[in-house]
Amino acid sequence: SKRQSKKVIALIKAFLEAVTQYLQLRNRTFYYDIQEKSKSKQQQYANEIEQLRKSGTSGDADRADLVRNQLIEERRYAEHLSTVYVSTSSGLSSKK
């Protein structure tokens, strides 16, 4: 009957909305985890650079330069992820 098909459609719609909400939450959690790992890496690089600079040897200074480059790359990576996440999440929220 028409009444039952409306109920089925409403049930399917509710199910799809729940799945959408779940996937959005999973996406946020994934992004947060990646950002936290990146922040941790950046802190490790900064600490390593500081230690290498304190030692004062030319070999350590060269190594500090390499680590600084890794730090710069990690910051770019984090910025890129942030940009991608913002554009993706704003695209999802505008579809509502």
Buried (B, 14 or more C-beta within 10 A) or exposed (E): EEEEEEEEEEEEEEEEEEEEEEEEEEBEEEBEEBBEEBEEBBEBBEEBBEEBBEEEEEEBEEBBEEBBEBBEEBBEBBEEBBEEBEEEBEEEEEEE
